């Protein structure tokens, strides 16, 4: 199993930045694809970004491309989401999740999830 804990959320003004962290424990973290998803009130959970196991290939939703950067430090069992130029529409609970099968975009393909961290962007 994998245990995931997100941190780094908060309240920020539009145009500001936040860095989210996802701390992992459990089975070999370097074997996991790690994704970030978000869910705003009344909306479905949506893909934000993902990073592959060892090749460190990355994927982004079009809505965050050029503003968000995902990275990982396997030695520390950490994944980060640097969020710049934040917009009010980025407001959501952000979740990190893992899967070993190599999937990126679909939430149902992920095996383990954290509890989420709230990001609120004021206009």
Helices and strands as residue ranges (DSSP letters): E 2-7, E 10-13, E 18-26, G 29-31, E 33-39, E 46-51, E 58-60, E 68-73, E 78-83, G 88-90, E 92-99, G 107-109, E 112-113, E 117-122
